[in-house]
Amino acid sequence: RLSVPELAARLGVSRTPVREAIQRLVREGLAVEEPHRGAVVATFDTRELIEIYELREALEGLAARLAAARIDAPALEALQGALAEHRAAIGRGDTPAHFDLDLRFHRLVSETAGNANLAHALGLLQSKIRLAMLSTSVTAGPVQALADHEAILAAIESRDPDRAEAAARRHIARLAALLRARAETRTR
């Protein structure tokens, strides 16, 4: 439950900004209004997650395609740096950093794509994905995620839009397949 008075007291701010923040979370689908309870953190069932990942696969593929066509030296350096940090976080077993750096890599790719509407759409999805990552055990694993990111970056570096799109789609499709397998296991 997202209690305005409780959150305002905990954060040391007035109720107005907390109320506005909660309303924004509801608009973005990260919280839902429930009768007699107010706003609560959203949860996603497997079907909803599969739908999110189906959309994400197409959008991440497009972002990687555009990034391969538009990459410049500063963007390449930022992506390489993010991967180096991700590799180090995995090496030290830092799961929270892994989640943050995974999302950072995808955000950098979408920014490099140079399409503000695409970046906005992916940003909205990323918020839901982050919530799902923290609330579900479905993951390809940090090592697999890093290998997928390295393949995406290699394709972007080589300025090969087809290969970049295919690598990004494969990465997201792998997660969608894990979700589908989990759904099938639950229905048996």
C-alpha positions as CSV (number, residue, x, y, z in Angstrom):
1,R,0.0,0.0,0.0
2,L,1.2,3.5,-0.9
3,S,0.1,5.7,2.0
4,V,0.5,9.4,1.3
5,P,0.8,10.4,5.0
6,E,3.2,7.6,5.8
7,L,5.4,8.2,2.8
8,A,5.4,12.0,3.4
9,A,6.5,11.5,7.0
10,R,9.2,9.0,6.0
11,L,10.6,11.2,3.3
12,G,10.2,14.4,5.3
13,V,8.1,16.2,2.7
14,S,4.6,17.6,2.4
15,R,1.8,15.4,1.3
16,T,1.3,17.2,-2.1
17,P,4.4,16.0,-3.9
18,V,3.9,12.5,-2.5
19,R,0.3,12.5,-3.8
20,E,1.4,13.7,-7.2
21,A,4.2,11.1,-7.3
22,I,1.7,8.3,-6.5
23,Q,-0.7,9.6,-9.2
24,R,2.2,9.5,-11.7
25,L,3.0,5.9,-10.7
26,V,-0.7,5.0,-11.3
27,R,-0.6,6.7,-14.7
28,E,2.5,4.8,-15.7
29,G,1.0,1.5,-14.6
30,L,3.5,1.0,-11.7
31,A,0.7,1.3,-9.1
32,V,-3.0,0.7,-9.2
33,E,-5.9,2.2,-7.3
34,E,-7.9,-0.3,-5.3
35,P,-11.2,0.3,-3.7
36,H,-11.0,1.1,0.1
37,R,-7.2,0.8,0.0
38,G,-6.0,3.5,-2.2
39,A,-2.9,3.0,-4.4
40,V,-0.8,-0.1,-4.1
41,V,2.3,-1.2,-6.0
42,A,1.3,-3.0,-9.2
43,T,1.9,-6.6,-9.7
44,F,2.2,-8.3,-13.1
45,D,0.9,-11.8,-13.8
46,T,2.8,-14.0,-16.3
47,R,0.5,-13.2,-19.2
48,E,1.0,-9.4,-18.6
49,L,4.8,-9.9,-18.5
50,I,4.8,-11.9,-21.7
51,E,2.9,-9.1,-23.4
52,I,5.4,-6.5,-22.1
53,Y,8.3,-8.6,-23.4
54,E,6.7,-9.1,-26.8
55,L,6.4,-5.4,-27.2
56,R,9.9,-4.9,-25.7
57,E,11.4,-7.3,-28.2
58,A,10.2,-5.2,-31.1
59,L,11.2,-1.9,-29.6
60,E,14.6,-3.0,-28.4
61,G,15.3,-4.5,-31.8
62,L,14.4,-1.2,-33.4
63,A,16.5,0.7,-30.9
64,A,19.6,-1.5,-31.6
65,R,19.0,-1.1,-35.4
66,L,18.9,2.7,-35.2
67,A,21.8,2.8,-32.8
68,A,24.0,0.8,-35.2
69,A,23.2,3.3,-37.9
70,R,23.7,6.4,-35.7
71,I,26.5,5.4,-33.2
72,D,29.1,8.0,-32.5
73,A,32.3,7.9,-30.5
74,P,30.9,9.3,-27.2
75,A,27.9,6.9,-27.3
76,L,30.2,4.0,-28.1
77,E,32.4,4.9,-25.2
78,A,29.4,5.1,-22.8
79,L,28.1,1.7,-24.0
80,Q,31.6,0.1,-23.5
81,G,31.9,1.7,-20.1
82,A,28.5,0.4,-19.1
83,L,29.5,-3.1,-20.2
84,A,32.8,-2.9,-18.3
85,E,30.9,-1.9,-15.1
86,H,28.4,-4.7,-15.7
87,R,31.2,-7.3,-16.1
88,A,32.8,-6.1,-12.8
89,A,29.4,-6.2,-10.9
90,I,28.8,-9.7,-12.1
91,G,32.4,-10.7,-11.1
92,R,31.8,-9.5,-7.5
93,G,28.3,-11.0,-7.4
94,D,26.5,-7.7,-7.0
95,T,23.0,-8.5,-8.0
96,P,21.5,-5.0,-7.4
97,A,24.2,-3.5,-9.5
98,H,23.6,-6.1,-12.2
99,F,19.9,-5.1,-12.5
100,D,20.8,-1.4,-12.6
101,L,23.6,-1.8,-15.2
102,D,21.4,-4.1,-17.3
103,L,18.8,-1.4,-17.5
104,R,21.4,1.3,-18.0
105,F,22.8,-0.6,-21.1
106,H,19.3,-0.7,-22.6
107,R,18.7,2.9,-21.8
108,L,22.0,3.9,-23.5
109,V,21.1,1.9,-26.6
110,S,17.7,3.6,-26.8
111,E,19.3,7.0,-26.4
112,T,21.9,6.2,-29.1
113,A,19.0,5.4,-31.4
114,G,18.2,9.1,-31.6
115,N,14.5,8.7,-31.6
116,A,12.8,10.5,-28.6
117,N,9.5,8.7,-29.0
118,L,11.2,5.3,-29.0
119,A,13.2,6.2,-26.0
120,H,10.1,7.4,-24.2
121,A,8.2,4.2,-25.0
122,L,11.1,2.1,-23.8
123,G,11.4,4.2,-20.7
124,L,7.8,3.5,-19.7
125,L,8.4,-0.2,-20.4
126,Q,11.7,-0.2,-18.5
127,S,9.9,1.0,-15.3
128,K,7.5,-2.0,-15.5
129,I,10.4,-4.3,-16.4
130,R,12.4,-3.1,-13.4
131,L,9.5,-3.8,-11.1
132,A,9.0,-7.2,-12.7
133,M,12.8,-8.0,-12.3
134,L,12.6,-7.2,-8.6
135,S,9.4,-9.3,-8.1
136,T,10.0,-12.4,-10.2
137,S,12.7,-15.0,-10.4
138,V,12.5,-15.2,-14.2
139,T,15.8,-14.2,-15.5
140,A,18.3,-15.4,-18.1
141,G,21.0,-14.9,-15.5
142,P,23.6,-12.2,-15.2
143,V,26.3,-14.1,-17.3
144,Q,23.8,-14.7,-20.1
145,A,22.6,-11.1,-20.0
146,L,26.1,-9.8,-20.3
147,A,26.9,-12.1,-23.2
148,D,23.8,-10.9,-25.0
149,H,24.7,-7.3,-24.3
150,E,28.2,-7.9,-25.7
151,A,26.7,-9.4,-28.9
152,I,24.4,-6.4,-29.2
153,L,27.3,-4.0,-28.7
154,A,29.5,-5.8,-31.2
155,A,26.8,-5.5,-33.9
156,I,26.3,-1.8,-33.1
157,E,30.1,-1.2,-33.1
158,S,30.3,-2.9,-36.6
159,R,27.5,-0.6,-37.7
160,D,25.4,-3.6,-38.8
161,P,21.7,-2.7,-38.2
162,D,20.4,-6.2,-39.2
163,R,22.8,-8.0,-36.8
164,A,22.2,-5.4,-34.0
165,E,18.4,-5.8,-34.3
166,A,18.6,-9.6,-34.4
167,A,20.9,-9.7,-31.3
168,A,18.6,-7.4,-29.3
169,R,15.5,-9.4,-30.3
170,R,17.2,-12.7,-29.4
171,H,18.1,-11.2,-26.0
172,I,14.5,-10.2,-25.2
173,A,13.0,-13.3,-26.8
174,R,15.0,-15.5,-24.5
175,L,13.3,-13.9,-21.5
176,A,9.9,-14.1,-23.1
177,A,10.5,-17.9,-23.7
178,L,11.4,-18.3,-20.0
179,L,8.2,-16.6,-19.0
180,R,6.2,-18.8,-21.4
181,A,7.8,-21.9,-20.0
182,R,7.0,-20.8,-16.5
183,A,3.3,-20.2,-17.5
184,E,3.1,-23.7,-19.1
185,T,4.6,-25.3,-16.0
186,R,2.0,-23.6,-13.8
187,T,-0.9,-24.8,-15.9
188,R,0.1,-28.4,-15.8
